[in-house]
Amino acid sequence: MTIRSTDHETIAGLKPRQRAVLDQIWRTFAGTGFDDGKLRALQVQRMSGAEVRAVFAELRQLGWVQAVIKAWGERLYYIPFDRLVQLASLYGGLADRPDLTSSVSLIQEGRAGIATDLFNALVYASLHELSLTAKGVLHKKHIQRLSQVLSLSSDDVRGLELPYEHIEAYPPHVAVMLDLLLALGLLRLDTEALVLHRPSLDAWLKLPRAAMEKRLLQCLMQRYMKSEPEFQHAAWLLCSPRLAAGVWHADTQLLQQLEEKRLLPEANRSRLLQALKAWLQLLSGAGWLDLGENERGDTLFRWRMRTGAQLLAEDIPWMEAEGEPATLIVQPDFEVLIPPDTPYTVRYTAARLAERVADDHMSVYRLSREALAMAADADLSPGQAISFLEAHAAGGIPDNVAAALRQWSAEIGRTAFMELTVLACTTSDEADLIENHPRLKDDIKRLGPLYFAVQADKVSDIRKLLTAAGLPPRRGMATLETMEQAAGMAHMSPISPPVPAVTDKYGSEAVKAGNERADDRPSAPSSGLIRMSHPALLYRPDEAELKEDNSPDLAQLPVMWTRDYRAYHLSTAKQIMEQAVQLALKVEISLEGKRREFIPVQLLRSPWRVAGVLYEPDADSPGADVQLGEGQWQEMRLIVP
């Protein structure tokens, strides 16, 4: 059965019974996962367990609930993130409370922003080889320098007590940044280093700032929110569309709202308040909130430029708009000013060829010889850097800056190390024969009396030609020492060959600097450093075809039990009621001459009784918890979904 419809993609398009079940799932679990056992225990006003499961199957068909499969085949259900955004809007905003916010002491302004931090980390990764130790951890110098380029601090993250790999090596804020870079696919493991994934990087830089902010807030909420439902309700209440930017609210207001909506057990209040303060601190560190304090000691917060609801809005253009200005301002003091509306594709190149000075409304960088040399080492040549500045500098490049750039360009990169595959001979006679071979001239270059530079992708072909010429190379890669011994040399050749750093077609192991073996590499990390609790990030999606409903098998029930509203013998009436408990069905009964709806929950013995919830027909009043003994009701009928 397929009942998908765009009408049902909004809460307003759901049927009342669907809304009732979805509301109870949201109230009970928020965005956390729940299994079939917890689903069976879910209680919804005026609905039996069988009815709840039937409506639950409809919600799965409509995409309001999704499922994953754990390793042993058990299903976990959850409300997907995009639907949580809608549900969060149901629970209202926060009223202005001048008594709480009339006197505010500013504790922390929102920092430069998580999007800016991630951008700076990407620039750093593009200029440095993020090599790993044998344990799979970044070297200390990279950890320290990454920490320095982030405005996010350890204090902004520590209160969340996030569990992550190598907790002894990474400060909390560096762990979060690496986790985001890995989770977004911007960094990947490549043998013994973390490297930029170019396609993902290019796609990311083409996004406008608003799209980056949206994706990052989604990541923070999916990866770092605690799994307790009351915490998630508080975090989502922060993102209510009824909260305005620039308006102060107190953390205690959030708790009061949850209590009024019966979403916060009293026993959890103190623990939730501490967890909420830590979450507010993270959002401030990410640049979205300012934090303050009132005279009572409450933590106050306000959204800065955009609220959480605006950040998560769906109508954001995901590609950079055409015609955006792509200009920089190059000043005579060598500073480069980057206006806030400059596309990130332009910002990225500018940031790679200059030193970062400040990230504010307008980013400031400074041109220097050292920065230009570092860019050259990362494959952005001085000539390319100068051409880029000429193309994007509003008003051109000042004469003194242009002259300095030309001077630096002439000095940088005049020498360089190369990684080569080298063919070595034991005597100059063999070397002369090889140099004069008509079919080898285009693929080799003589470096000295005994050595040739060889194109790595031509090793197999050259090996065949040398074998045919009576000069078969030995299998594998030789070392400089073994070739010197073979040649009987007592000293190095005048032109020393570089150490080979490739593995040939025959599976020979490459020899690398420092005699490090190629298999001494760390194991691949997970999709991130942080150990998540959200089921969608832990398990594979349940792709099995959805059944029409999730109701119990009712085929064995006598037809008259569900069709006829009538009186039965006492033993039969008890049997029908016991079946209703077993199959989680509702029963229509006659009690004191009135028709009622009864949802049996539990059978009791000595004497025989059935406990459940009794409802008046066609009334919105809540049900009453009752116990019915045998013979206490007259007519009855089972109600199946």
Beta strands, then each sheet from edge to edge (+ up, - down):
strand 1: 66-69
strand 2: 75-78
strand 3: 105-108
strand 4: 130-131
strand 5: 187-190
strand 6: 193-196
strand 7: 249-250
strand 8: 289-293
strand 9: 299-303
strand 10: 329-330
strand 11: 335-338
strand 12: 355-358
strand 13: 363-366
strand 14: 421-424
strand 15: 444-446
strand 16: 451-454
strand 17: 540-541
strand 18: 586-591
strand 19: 594-604
strand 20: 609-615
strand 21: 624-629
strand 22: 636-639
sheet 1: 2+ 1- 17+
sheet 2: 3+ 8- 9+ 7-
sheet 3: 4+ 6- 5+
sheet 4: 10+ 11- 13+ 12-
sheet 5: 14+ 16- 15+
sheet 6: 21+ 20- 19+ 18- 22+
end
